[in-house]
């Protein structure tokens, strides 16, 4: 039986985006990506946005560990979004996930990540590969597609090319998740939402969900009922989801146990005053200006941070 896991982490891993650019391989199903204009100085802007976010997190006592490029030779334009290729557990497991595109598979730097974690006194007791390491069909892109309710061991996931139902079922069974909500979605363009975490977030005491993304209202009703057992459900619109990344947020805590909700400045601006009041009951809102990353990368603040739940070494 897996160890019961807390919902909020106080340590996050981020990857410095030295190879950042519009990713041609992921652009086919990520409608949130936008090509830059020829005169945009993308990499300089992105590196500044990234470092400012690291500094912002550290300044309030949230431990942001940065995985540097080092000697890694492969070009990885989406490396800034590490939550898709790994997650951790409080029982000491490092879980490695199958990725949809070839250049995203190159992001999985297990040895470098393990060294970073161990150098910061985290105990990596076991590394598990989910599915086949070079899997090309049965994809499951980590906490991009898997929204965990750690408290009740539940999973919420939108089916897409990056979330294969067979791999999800296998994962849930192996890890003893009894309650799995797999649902169908559509963006304003009519295509499936590529990652669940751009339309849904679960915190401690609340959940942010875009009801308009669900194609089956009965599936949404069942999901909402499950969440409302112990959470306040804050519904956002399709516009808030697609234009502001209001669902791509993460509830964390600092080293004093104080809760924060990490989001982009765009998400903060996109929430209504009432929604900000609702969220503020559960933690201090911590916006980060990452407009270039959002526009070109098609991901936001939550995508940029991978939670560390590992135990500490003695």
Secondary structure, 3 states (H helix, E strand, C coil): CCCCCCCCCCEEEEECCCCCCCCCCCCCCCCCCCCCCCCCCHHHHHHHHHHHHHHHHHHCCCEEEEECCCCCCCCCCCCCCHHHCEEECCCCEEEECCCCCHHHHCCCCHHHHHHHHHHCCECCCEEEECCCCCCCCCCECHHHHCEEECCCCEEEEECECCECHHHHHHHHHHCCCCEEEEECECCCCCCCCCCHHHCEEECCCEEEEEHHHECCHHHHHHHHHHHCCCCEEEEECHHHHHHHCCCCCEEEECCCCCEEEEEEHHHHHHCCHHHHHHHHCCCEEEEECCHHHHHHHCCCCHHHCEECCCCECC
